[in-house]
Amino acid sequence: MTKDGKGASFVLGGAVLFVLGLFVVMTGTGLSGALGMRVETFGRIDCDDTRTKKGQTVWHCFGESPAQQRANEAERERVAREALRAHVDGVPRPAEIGRTRILFADHDGRTDPETITATQVFDGGRWYAHSSMVVGYGMIPLLLGAGAAAWGGYRLRRR
């Protein structure tokens, strides 16, 4: 391959890495809503990780969207009403509570956050919290891609 062929491949590969990194950074900061991705704020957060230190990120948390909170509250009320009639109809079914799994949530190390805002990249896919960890991981390919594209551009220009 000639020098200009290597330069062009660096530019192309760098551009691909840069776009990938930019996509991850936008997901981690919440700017992904501008791209049409679903962004939602979850409440009633429950993070099961007890080893988290102050300022770290928890890999898995569970939360309820506003719609889930309304549905879950209605289900709890239904079960409570049926429990009052248990002597007539028997024991009611337990409440079916819907919760959403959220990945990479920032945590203070003591108590679970009140709310978490997260982005769903693909419909029906996982939810990624807007967190410093996601942004940090996105910066790696973003900077590598920018550097590779710049190096390829330098090589193309030098010929």
Backbone as a printed PyTorch tensor [residue, N CA C, xyz], in Angstrom:
tensor([[[  0.8480,  -1.1720,   0.0000],
         [  0.0000,   0.0000,   0.0000],
         [  0.8980,   1.2420,   0.0000]],

        [[  0.5110,   2.2430,  -0.7130],
         [  1.2990,   3.4710,  -0.7810],
         [  1.0550,   4.3180,   0.4470]],

        [[  1.8870,   5.3650,   0.5670],
         [  1.7490,   6.2460,   1.7250],
         [  0.3770,   6.8980,   1.7710]],

        [[ -0.1370,   7.3200,   0.6150],
         [ -1.4430,   7.9820,   0.6280],
         [ -2.5620,   6.9970,   0.9380]],

        [[ -2.3780,   5.7050,   0.6060],
         [ -3.3810,   4.6900,   0.9570],
         [ -3.4470,   4.4770,   2.4580]],

        [[ -2.2870,   4.4750,   3.1100],
         [ -2.2640,   4.3340,   4.5650],
         [ -2.8640,   5.5740,   5.2300]],

        [[ -2.5620,   6.7500,   4.6580],
         [ -3.1250,   7.9850,   5.2120],
         [ -4.6360,   8.0000,   5.1140]],

        [[ -5.1540,   7.5460,   3.9690],
         [ -6.6020,   7.5240,   3.7780],
         [ -7.2660,   6.5340,   4.7300]],

        [[ -6.6100,   5.3800,   4.9630],
         [ -7.2020,   4.4070,   5.8790],
         [ -7.1810,   4.9300,   7.3220]],

        [[ -6.1310,   5.6830,   7.6730],
         [ -6.1080,   6.3060,   9.0020],
         [ -7.2350,   7.3240,   9.1420]],

        [[ -7.4590,   8.1090,   8.0990],
         [ -8.5360,   9.1050,   8.1480],
         [ -9.8850,   8.4050,   8.2850]],

        [[-10.1200,   7.3770,   7.4840],
         [-11.4000,   6.6620,   7.5250],
         [-11.5960,   5.9450,   8.8650]],

        [[-10.5900,   5.2080,   9.3040],
         [-10.6940,   4.5070,  10.5870],
         [-10.8530,   5.4700,  11.7490]],

        [[-10.1040,   6.5670,  11.7060],
         [-10.2170,   7.5810,  12.7500],
         [-11.5990,   8.2050,  12.7840]],

        [[-12.1700,   8.4400,  11.6100],
         [-13.5120,   9.0260,  11.5540],
         [-14.5490,   8.0740,  12.1490]],

        [[-14.4010,   6.7820,  11.8600],
         [-15.3320,   5.7890,  12.4100],
         [-15.2140,   5.7390,  13.9370]],

        [[-13.9800,   5.7000,  14.4480],
         [-13.7740,   5.6970,  15.9020],
         [-14.3160,   6.9750,  16.5410]],

        [[-14.0840,   8.0990,  15.8960],
         [-14.5510,   9.3800,  16.4160],
         [-16.0740,   9.3950,  16.5250]],

        [[-16.7630,   8.9390,  15.4890],
         [-18.2270,   8.9160,  15.5000],
         [-18.7400,   7.9660,  16.5810]],

        [[-18.1030,   6.8150,  16.7320],
         [-18.4960,   5.8670,  17.7800],
         [-18.3290,   6.5040,  19.1540]],

        [[-17.1960,   7.1260,  19.3970],
         [-16.9520,   7.7900,  20.6780],
         [-17.9310,   8.9160,  20.9290]],

        [[-18.2150,   9.6920,  19.8990],
         [-19.1750,  10.7880,  20.0270],
         [-20.5650,  10.2570,  20.3810]],

        [[-20.9440,   9.1480,  19.7830],
         [-22.2360,   8.5110,  20.0740],
         [-22.3130,   8.0980,  21.5430]],

        [[-21.2460,   7.4980,  22.0670],
         [-21.2250,   7.0600,  23.4690],
         [-21.2400,   8.2660,  24.4080]],

        [[-20.4780,   9.3030,  24.0890],
         [-20.4610,  10.5080,  24.9210],
         [-21.8430,  11.1560,  24.9360]],

        [[-22.5000,  11.2160,  23.7890],
         [-23.8420,  11.8070,  23.7360],
         [-24.8370,  10.9760,  24.5570]],

        [[-24.6830,   9.6710,  24.5450],
         [-25.5480,   8.8160,  25.3620],
         [-25.3110,   9.0710,  26.8410]],

        [[-24.0700,   9.2180,  27.2530],
         [-23.7300,   9.4230,  28.6580],
         [-24.1000,  10.7880,  29.1960]],

        [[-24.2190,  11.7840,  28.3170],
         [-24.5530,  13.1330,  28.7730],
         [-26.0240,  13.4720,  28.6130]],

        [[-26.7640,  12.7060,  27.8530],
         [-28.1690,  12.9920,  27.6490],
         [-28.4540,  13.7810,  26.3890]],

        [[-27.4280,  14.1440,  25.6510],
         [-27.6360,  14.8630,  24.3980],
         [-28.2270,  13.9680,  23.3180]],

        [[-28.3160,  12.6840,  23.6100],
         [-28.8300,  11.7210,  22.6410],
         [-30.3080,  11.9330,  22.3370]],

        [[-31.0090,  12.6530,  23.2020],
         [-32.4130,  12.9520,  22.9280],
         [-32.5760,  13.7560,  21.6490]],

        [[-31.5640,  14.5600,  21.3230],
         [-31.6060,  15.3390,  20.0890],
         [-31.5120,  14.4400,  18.8600]],

        [[-30.9550,  13.2510,  19.0220],
         [-30.8560,  12.3000,  17.9090],
         [-32.0910,  11.4250,  17.7940]],

        [[-33.0860,  11.6630,  18.6210],
         [-34.3210,  10.8930,  18.5720],
         [-34.3410,   9.6800,  19.4750]],

        [[-33.3100,   9.5100,  20.2870],
         [-33.3110,   8.3880,  21.2290],
         [-34.2200,   8.7180,  22.4040]],

        [[-34.7300,   7.6940,  23.0220],
         [-35.6470,   7.8670,  24.1460],
         [-34.8730,   8.1910,  25.4160]],

        [[-35.2060,   9.3010,  26.0480],
         [-34.5910,   9.7110,  27.3160],
         [-35.7090,   9.8100,  28.3440]],

        [[-35.4940,   9.1970,  29.5060],
         [-36.5380,   9.1920,  30.5370],
         [-35.9010,   9.2820,  31.9140]],

        [[-36.6440,   9.8670,  32.8490],
         [-36.1820,   9.9660,  34.2330],
         [-36.9170,   8.9230,  35.0610]],

        [[-36.1520,   8.1330,  35.8010],
         [-36.6920,   7.0500,  36.6130],
         [-36.6210,   7.4270,  38.0820]],

        [[-37.5970,   6.9820,  38.8480],
         [-37.6440,   7.1880,  40.2840],
         [-37.6640,   5.8520,  40.9990]],

        [[-37.7820,   5.9170,  42.3380],
         [-37.7990,   4.7140,  43.1710],
         [-36.6200,   3.8090,  42.8170]],

        [[-35.4450,   4.3830,  42.8560],
         [-34.2290,   3.6890,  42.4340],
         [-33.7660,   2.7270,  43.5120]],

        [[-33.3210,   1.5590,  43.0840],
         [-32.7880,   0.5410,  43.9740],
         [-31.5280,  -0.0230,  43.3460]],

        [[-30.3810,   0.2840,  43.9580],
         [-29.0900,  -0.2330,  43.5060],
         [-28.6300,  -1.2550,  44.5370]],

        [[-28.4320,  -2.4760,  44.1210],
         [-28.1090,  -3.5540,  45.0570],
         [-26.6340,  -3.6450,  45.4120]],

        [[-25.7860,  -2.8560,  44.7870],
         [-24.3480,  -2.9380,  45.0270],
         [-23.9970,  -2.2430,  46.3430]],

        [[-23.5350,  -3.0020,  47.3150],
         [-23.2000,  -2.4330,  48.6270],
         [-21.7220,  -2.0950,  48.7520]],

        [[-20.9130,  -2.4240,  47.7410],
         [-19.4760,  -2.1780,  47.8100],
         [-19.0930,  -0.8300,  47.1970]],

        [[-20.0410,  -0.0610,  46.7670],
         [-19.7590,   1.2000,  46.0840],
         [-19.1840,   2.2230,  47.0490]],

        [[-18.1380,   2.8750,  46.6240],
         [-17.5570,   3.9590,  47.4040],
         [-18.0880,   5.2740,  46.8500]],

        [[-17.9140,   6.3340,  47.6150],
         [-18.4240,   7.6400,  47.2220],
         [-17.9180,   8.0500,  45.8350]],

        [[-18.8460,   8.4700,  44.9810],
         [-18.4980,   8.9700,  43.6690],
         [-18.2530,   7.9130,  42.6130]],

        [[-18.5790,   6.6630,  42.8800],
         [-18.3740,   5.6130,  41.8970],
         [-19.6350,   5.3760,  41.0750]],

        [[-19.5200,   4.4530,  40.1530],
         [-20.6330,   4.1070,  39.2850],
         [-21.0870,   2.6860,  39.5940]],

        [[-22.3860,   2.4980,  39.6800],
         [-22.9800,   1.1880,  39.9220],
         [-23.3730,   0.6080,  38.5690]],

        [[-23.0260,  -0.6410,  38.3440],
         [-23.2920,  -1.2460,  37.0450],
         [-24.7690,  -1.5320,  36.8220]],

        [[-25.4960,  -1.9310,  37.8580],
         [-26.8960,  -2.3100,  37.6790],
         [-27.7560,  -1.6700,  38.7620]],

        [[-28.7720,  -0.9340,  38.3490],
         [-29.7830,  -0.4020,  39.2530],
         [-31.1440,  -0.7100,  38.6450]],

        [[-32.1550,  -0.5820,  39.4470],
         [-33.5140,  -0.7540,  38.9580],
         [-34.3150,   0.4720,  39.3450]],

        [[-35.1870,   0.8990,  38.4630],
         [-36.0080,   2.0680,  38.7220],
         [-37.3470,   1.9420,  38.0380]],

        [[-38.2100,   2.9030,  38.3320],
         [-39.5500,   2.9090,  37.7470],
         [-39.7500,   4.2160,  36.9910]],

        [[-40.1960,   4.1050,  35.7560],
         [-40.5490,   5.2910,  34.9870],
         [-41.8410,   5.8550,  35.5660]],

        [[-42.2010,   7.0960,  35.2370],
         [-43.4680,   7.6420,  35.7450],
         [-44.6730,   6.7590,  35.4030]],

        [[-44.6930,   6.2070,  34.2020],
         [-45.8110,   5.3260,  33.8280],
         [-45.7990,   4.0570,  34.6770]],

        [[-44.6130,   3.4990,  34.9190],
         [-44.5250,   2.3120,  35.7650],
         [-44.9240,   2.6320,  37.1930]],

        [[-44.5600,   3.8120,  37.6920],
         [-44.9280,   4.2040,  39.0490],
         [-46.4450,   4.2600,  39.1980]],

        [[-47.1240,   4.8460,  38.2020],
         [-48.5930,   4.9140,  38.2650],
         [-49.2100,   3.5150,  38.2220]],

        [[-48.7280,   2.6680,  37.3100],
         [-49.2630,   1.3090,  37.1910],
         [-48.9730,   0.4900,  38.4410]],

        [[-47.7750,   0.6390,  38.9860],
         [-47.4100,  -0.1170,  40.1880],
         [-48.2310,   0.3290,  41.3950]],

        [[-48.4730,   1.6340,  41.5040],
         [-49.2960,   2.1490,  42.6150],
         [-50.7270,   1.6150,  42.5100]],

        [[-51.2710,   1.5960,  41.2990],
         [-52.6200,   1.0480,  41.0950],
         [-52.6590,  -0.4420,  41.4490]],

        [[-51.6130,  -1.1620,  41.0910],
         [-51.5580,  -2.5910,  41.4110],
         [-51.4510,  -2.8100,  42.9170]],

        [[-50.6660,  -1.9970,  43.6090],
         [-50.5650,  -2.1210,  45.0750],
         [-51.9080,  -1.8400,  45.7330]],

        [[-52.6100,  -0.8190,  45.2370],
         [-53.9290,  -0.5020,  45.7960],
         [-54.9150,  -1.6330,  45.5500]],

        [[-54.8550,  -2.2430,  44.3580],
         [-55.7480,  -3.3600,  44.0460],
         [-55.5070,  -4.5220,  45.0020]],

        [[-54.2370,  -4.8470,  45.2430],
         [-53.9070,  -5.9550,  46.1400],
         [-54.3390,  -5.6300,  47.5650]],

        [[-54.1630,  -4.3750,  47.9810],
         [-54.5770,  -3.9770,  49.3350],
         [-56.0920,  -4.0930,  49.4870]],

        [[-56.8480,  -3.6680,  48.4600],
         [-58.3160,  -3.7940,  48.5180],
         [-58.7370,  -5.2600,  48.5710]],

        [[-58.0950,  -6.0820,  47.7450],
         [-58.4430,  -7.5060,  47.7260],
         [-58.0400,  -8.1930,  49.0340]],

        [[-56.9940,  -7.7010,  49.6810],
         [-56.5660,  -8.3000,  50.9470],
         [-57.6390,  -8.1090,  52.0150]],

        [[-58.3930,  -7.0050,  51.9200],
         [-59.4820,  -6.7770,  52.8670],
         [-60.6170,  -7.7800,  52.6640]],

        [[-60.7260,  -8.3080,  51.4470],
         [-61.7820,  -9.2740,  51.1470],
         [-61.2720, -10.7160,  51.2250]],

        [[-60.0920, -10.9240,  51.7760],
         [-59.4750, -12.2530,  51.7840],
         [-60.3420, -13.2940,  52.4720]],

        [[-61.1110, -12.8830,  53.4620],
         [-61.9580, -13.8480,  54.1650],
         [-63.1010, -14.3340,  53.2840]],

        [[-63.4360, -13.5830,  52.2220],
         [-64.5210, -13.9740,  51.3180],
         [-63.9780, -14.6810,  50.0820]],

        [[-63.0220, -14.0600,  49.4220],
         [-62.5310, -14.5590,  48.1310],
         [-61.2290, -15.3370,  48.2160]],

        [[-60.6130, -15.4120,  49.3320],
         [-59.3060, -16.0450,  49.4330],
         [-58.1960, -15.0130,  49.3070]],

        [[-56.9920, -15.4720,  49.4170],
         [-55.8210, -14.5890,  49.3970],
         [-55.6030, -14.0660,  47.9740]],

        [[-55.4130, -12.7420,  47.8290],
         [-55.2030, -12.1880,  46.4820],
         [-53.8230, -12.5340,  45.9290]],

        [[-53.7170, -12.4480,  44.5950],
         [-52.4090, -12.6390,  43.9650],
         [-51.4810, -11.5240,  44.4300]],

        [[-50.1840, -11.7910,  44.5180],
         [-49.2510, -10.7170,  44.8750],
         [-49.1880,  -9.6670,  43.7570]],

        [[-48.8180,  -8.4770,  44.1370],
         [-48.7310,  -7.3800,  43.1720],
         [-47.6230,  -7.6560,  42.1650]],

        [[-47.9080,  -7.3610,  40.8940],
         [-46.9120,  -7.5040,  39.8370],
         [-46.3110,  -6.1310,  39.5870]],

        [[-45.1000,  -5.9430,  40.0860],
         [-44.4400,  -4.6470,  40.0210],
         [-43.4470,  -4.6420,  38.8570]],

        [[-43.6160,  -3.6900,  37.9500],
         [-42.7100,  -3.5550,  36.8090],
         [-41.5670,  -2.6040,  37.1420]],

        [[-40.3400,  -3.0270,  36.8570],
         [-39.1630,  -2.1940,  37.1030],
         [-38.2490,  -2.2820,  35.8890]],

        [[-37.4580,  -1.2500,  35.6940],
         [-36.5550,  -1.1780,  34.5510],
         [-35.1160,  -1.2720,  35.0350]],

        [[-34.3130,  -2.0450,  34.3160],
         [-32.8910,  -2.1850,  34.6490],
         [-32.1200,  -1.0360,  33.9990]],

        [[-31.2970,  -0.3720,  34.7920],
         [-30.5250,   0.7740,  34.3300],
         [-29.0410,   0.4710,  34.5620]],

        [[-28.2280,   0.6990,  33.5560],
         [-26.8020,   0.3950,  33.6370],
         [-25.9720,   1.6570,  33.8490]],

        [[-24.8700,   1.5420,  34.5770],
         [-23.8510,   2.5830,  34.7770],
         [-24.3880,   3.8280,  35.4760]],

        [[-25.0100,   3.6630,  36.6190],
         [-25.5710,   4.7970,  37.3580],
         [-24.5550,   5.3410,  38.3590]],

        [[-24.4190,   6.6750,  38.4170],
         [-23.5620,   7.3010,  39.4260],
         [-24.1940,   7.0940,  40.7980]],

        [[-23.3540,   6.8530,  41.8070],
         [-23.8390,   6.5290,  43.1460],
         [-22.9750,   7.2430,  44.1740]],

        [[-23.5800,   7.7100,  45.2580],
         [-22.7970,   8.4470,  46.2660],
         [-22.1670,   7.5350,  47.3130]],

        [[-22.4180,   6.2480,  47.2480],
         [-21.8020,   5.3060,  48.1770],
         [-22.5880,   5.0710,  49.4490]],

        [[-23.6200,   5.8640,  49.6910],
         [-24.4110,   5.7070,  50.9160],
         [-25.8550,   5.3410,  50.5920]],

        [[-26.5380,   6.2330,  49.9170],
         [-27.9590,   6.0110,  49.6240],
         [-28.1820,   6.0120,  48.1210]],

        [[-29.2100,   5.3140,  47.7100],
         [-29.5580,   5.2860,  46.2890],
         [-30.0380,   6.6630,  45.8530]],

        [[-29.7850,   7.0300,  44.5990],
         [-30.2330,   8.3490,  44.1330],
         [-31.7570,   8.4420,  44.0860]],

        [[-32.2650,   9.6620,  44.2030],
         [-33.7220,   9.8840,  44.1100],
         [-34.2240,   9.5210,  42.7190]],

        [[-33.5330,  10.0540,  41.7120],
         [-33.9120,   9.7980,  40.3220],
         [-32.6570,   9.5510,  39.5010]],

        [[-32.8560,   8.8860,  38.3840],
         [-31.7910,   8.6650,  37.4010],
         [-32.3850,   8.9510,  36.0270]],

        [[-31.6810,   9.7550,  35.2550],
         [-32.0880,   9.9870,  33.8760],
         [-31.2510,   9.0730,  32.9980]],

        [[-31.9000,   8.3750,  32.0760],
         [-31.2120,   7.3780,  31.2570],
         [-31.6880,   7.4630,  29.8080]],

        [[-30.8750,   6.9030,  28.9320],
         [-31.1640,   6.8720,  27.4990],
         [-31.3100,   5.4260,  27.0570]],

        [[-32.3250,   5.1890,  26.2280],
         [-32.4950,   3.8810,  25.6020],
         [-32.0190,   4.0240,  24.1640]],

        [[-30.9140,   3.3540,  23.8370],
         [-30.2920,   3.5210,  22.5280],
         [-31.1610,   2.9220,  21.4280]],

        [[-31.6590,   1.7160,  21.6230],
         [-32.5180,   1.0590,  20.6490],
         [-33.8510,   0.7460,  21.2960]],

        [[-34.9450,   0.7920,  20.5380],
         [-36.2650,   0.4650,  21.0850],
         [-36.2430,  -0.9370,  21.6680]],

        [[-36.7050,  -1.0430,  22.9030],
         [-36.7240,  -2.3300,  23.5840],
         [-35.3690,  -2.7510,  24.1300]],

        [[-34.3570,  -1.9110,  23.9710],
         [-33.0100,  -2.2380,  24.4360],
         [-32.7780,  -1.8110,  25.8700]],

        [[-31.5400,  -1.8520,  26.2740],
         [-31.1650,  -1.4970,  27.6420],
         [-31.1470,   0.0120,  27.8330]],

        [[-31.2630,   0.4110,  29.0830],
         [-31.2170,   1.8190,  29.4580],
         [-29.8510,   2.1220,  30.0480]],

        [[-29.2140,   3.1950,  29.5760],
         [-27.9000,   3.6160,  30.0460],
         [-28.0450,   4.9510,  30.7660]],

        [[-27.6420,   4.9670,  32.0360],
         [-27.7520,   6.1880,  32.8350],
         [-26.7930,   7.2420,  32.3110]],

        [[-27.1780,   8.4880,  32.4630],
         [-26.2900,   9.5870,  32.1190],
         [-25.2680,   9.6800,  33.2410]],

        [[-24.0620,   9.2070,  32.9790],
         [-23.0700,   9.1310,  34.0430],
         [-21.6820,   9.4740,  33.5390]],

        [[-20.8260,   9.7890,  34.4840],
         [-19.4430,  10.1330,  34.1680],
         [-18.6840,   8.9350,  33.6050]],

        [[-19.0480,   7.7300,  34.0160],
         [-18.3570,   6.5390,  33.5300],
         [-18.6170,   6.3250,  32.0380]],

        [[-19.8550,   6.4920,  31.6120],
         [-20.1880,   6.3230,  30.1980],
         [-19.4660,   7.3860,  29.3710]],

        [[-19.4620,   8.6270,  29.8650],
         [-18.7730,   9.7020,  29.1570],
         [-17.2740,   9.4000,  29.0760]],

        [[-16.6930,   8.9270,  30.1620],
         [-15.2660,   8.5880,  30.1760],
         [-14.9200,   7.5010,  29.1820]],

        [[-15.7400,   6.4550,  29.1290],
         [-15.4940,   5.3860,  28.1600],
         [-15.6710,   5.8840,  26.7280]],

        [[-16.5820,   6.8030,  26.5100],
         [-16.7920,   7.3460,  25.1750],
         [-15.6500,   8.2370,  24.7200]],

        [[-14.9710,   8.8690,  25.6730],
         [-13.8600,   9.7520,  25.3180],
         [-12.6740,   8.9840,  24.7380]],

        [[-12.5240,   7.7200,  25.1080],
         [-11.3860,   6.9290,  24.6220],
         [-11.4360,   6.7790,  23.0950]],

        [[-12.5010,   6.2100,  22.5090],
         [-12.5060,   6.1180,  21.0420],
         [-12.6120,   7.4900,  20.3650]],

        [[-13.2520,   8.4470,  21.0310],
         [-13.3650,   9.7760,  20.4430],
         [-11.9780,  10.3940,  20.2550]],

        [[-11.1530,  10.3590,  21.2840],
         [ -9.8110,  10.9380,  21.1890],
         [ -8.8900,  10.1120,  20.2880]],

        [[ -8.9860,   8.7830,  20.3770],
         [ -8.1780,   7.9420,  19.4870],
         [ -8.5580,   8.1680,  18.0310]],

        [[ -9.8480,   8.2900,  17.7860],
         [-10.3190,   8.5290,  16.4180],
         [ -9.8670,   9.8790,  15.8990]],

        [[ -9.9300,  10.9090,  16.7240],
         [ -9.4800,  12.2400,  16.3080],
         [ -7.9860,  12.2140,  16.0180]],

        [[ -7.2260,  11.5360,  16.8650],
         [ -5.7830,  11.4430,  16.6440],
         [ -5.4430,  10.6680,  15.3820]],

        [[ -6.1080,   9.5460,  15.1610],
         [ -5.8370,   8.7430,  13.9650],
         [ -6.2090,   9.5070,  12.6960]],

        [[ -7.3400,  10.1970,  12.7180],
         [ -7.7550,  10.9750,  11.5450],
         [ -6.7640,  12.1130,  11.2850]],

        [[ -6.2980,  12.7530,  12.3530],
         [ -5.3170,  13.8350,  12.1870],
         [ -4.0080,  13.2810,  11.6280]],

        [[ -3.5620,  12.1350,  12.1250],
         [ -2.3280,  11.5290,  11.6220],
         [ -2.4750,  11.1480,  10.1500]],

        [[ -3.6130,  10.5680,   9.7980],
         [ -3.8600,  10.2190,   8.3960],
         [ -3.9000,  11.4570,   7.5160]],

        [[ -4.5060,  12.5220,   8.0090],
         [ -4.5340,  13.7770,   7.2550],
         [ -3.1430,  14.3440,   7.0710]],

        [[ -2.3150,  14.2320,   8.0940],
         [ -0.9280,  14.6970,   8.0040],
         [ -0.1680,  13.8910,   6.9520]],

        [[ -0.3710,  12.5820,   6.9570],
         [  0.3050,  11.7130,   5.9830],
         [ -0.1520,  12.0080,   4.5670]],

        [[ -1.4460,  12.2770,   4.4000],
         [ -1.9640,  12.6120,   3.0580],
         [ -1.3920,  13.9400,   2.5810]],

        [[ -1.2970,  14.8790,   3.4680],
         [ -0.8210,  16.2130,   3.1150],
         [  0.6710,  16.2000,   2.7900]],

        [[  1.4180,  15.3210,   3.4590],
         [  2.8700,  15.2480,   3.2930],
         [  3.2860,  14.7260,   1.9310]],

        [[  2.4430,  13.9840,   1.2780],
         [  2.8470,  13.3340,   0.0160],
         [  3.0220,  14.3030,  -1.0410]]])
